[in-house]
């Protein structure tokens, strides 16, 4: 059987791609062209696969499962929203593949029947650049997490959406903590979040751009606070959305 000509079709384009003749491969979880030379599918021609280690990425940074609260002034400007919409599938496909299709925090694999999926999560550093003194939120790693570990990582979002008990129990299970130890960890993470949220951070995605990944137009630092406030209001109204 000839190798399939896979396409890079973002979720928002799936109906258009299907109408243009693309077919779905449930094993590879990718759309493909059923035959070569289909001009209607040219818009979704695949881009080169990404290297398993992105430029400047530190895959030892932020191992394990821990609460990692993104400062409120940085909400809703994550990697998925910051890159061109065709790039996101390319990024997460690389992240899942190099992790062996398993969560890098707890080792679990995808389980659709149990509503457990794999998700790409960012690890950031927050630093004061020298000599300018600018406050910089820098992307330093992408990690594959299962749904449960992702919810626990974004514990504040879990609280807003009514998943606090499940997230806390998962923290205890994976780390071997008592409930008191888990709450002490959550409280320490919340204190760090509050301190960082008092500032506006400049976003540094050079780890992506140095790999040739195209970014979507990003809001200016001063506009990120307004975006966060609007997003938080939406979460409070609907119980959906969040930091991730």
C-alpha positions, -999 to +999 in steps of 0.1 A: +000+000+000+014+034-010+022+059+017-007+083+023-003+120+015-013+135+048-025+171+051-023+198+077-060+205+083-069+225+114-101+215+132-119+247+120-112+236+083-123+200+086-157+204+069-141+224+040-113+199+036-138+170+036-159+187+010-128+192-012-122+155-011-100+149+019-104+116+038-098+109+076-074+083+088-086+074+123-054+056+132-031+085+124-058+110+133-050+131+102-067+140+070-051+128+038-055+132+000-070+100-015-050+105-047-021+128-057-026+160-076-058+173-061-056+211-065-087+216-042-065+203-013-035+224-020-044+249+008-037+221+033-004+208+019+017+195+048+045+216+062+078+200+073+077+180+105+092+198+135+124+185+152+118+167+185+138+194+203+129+229+195+156+256+195+165+266+230+140+241+245+148+226+280+131+193+283+143+189+319+124+221+330+092+215+349+091+177+352+063+160+371+029+172+381+025+205+399+001+234+400+014+259+374-009+290+375-004+314+346-005+351+358-039+367+351-022+393+330-011+365+307-043+345+304-058+337+270-026+342+251-013+306+251+006+289+223-025+276+206-039+311+203-005+326+195+004+305+165-010+305+130-041+281+131-024+256+107+007+254+129-011+241+161-016+205+148+020+204+136+032+214+171+011+191+192+017+161+168+054+165+175+048+169+213+026+137+215+049+117+192+081+124+211+063+115+244+053+081+230+017+091+230+017+091+268+014+118+295+048+130+307+035+135+343+017+103+351+024+080+322-012+075+311-022+071+275-052+083+256-085+067+266-115+080+247-139+057+266-127+073+299-127+108+284-089+110+288-071+128+260-036+141+255-030+178+255+001+200+248+010+223+277+035+251+280+062+255+306+072+292+311+099+311+329+093+346+343+123+368+345+136+403+344+157+408+313+190+425+316+201+452+311+167+465+300+148+454+331+118+442+310+096+416+326+095+386+302+073+355+301+094+331+281+083+297+266+110+271+275+093+238+270+062+220+256+050+190+275+024+163+268-002+160+296-033+139+299-066+156+306-065+148+343-029+162+348-038+192+327-068+200+349-046+196+380-019+218+366-044+246+359-060+242+394-075+277+393-094+268+362-105+235+378-119+255+407-139+279+384-153+250+364-163+228+394-135+202+390-116+211+422-122+178+440-111+157+410-080+179+404-069+177+440-074+140+442-053+136+410-025+156+425-026+134+456-027+102+435+002+110+412+025+126+438+017+104+467+005+133+488-019+136+516-048+161+511-031+185+535+002+183+515-018+190+482-035+220+497-002+234+510+012+231+475-019+248+460-016+276+485+021+282+476+013+282+439-015+307+445+008+330+464+033+329+435+005+335+410-008+366+429+027+381+430+033+376+393-002+388+384+007+423+397+028+428+366+023+429+328+047+405+311+062+406+277+057+374+257+088+356+243+080+328+219+114+327+202+115+290+209+088+287+182+098+314+158+134+301+158+119+267+146+102+285+117+067+284+133+045+312+121+028+332+148-007+347+146-009+385+153-005+388+191-020+414+213+004+440+228+013+435+265-010+463+276-039+446+257-033+412+273-048+424+307-080+434+290-082+401+272-077+383+305-104+402+322-129+396+293-120+359+293-124+356+331-159+372+328-168+346+301-155+317+324-176+330+353-207+332+331-204+298+314-180+278+336-159+271+305-126+284+292-095+290+312-058+296+315-045+268+294 
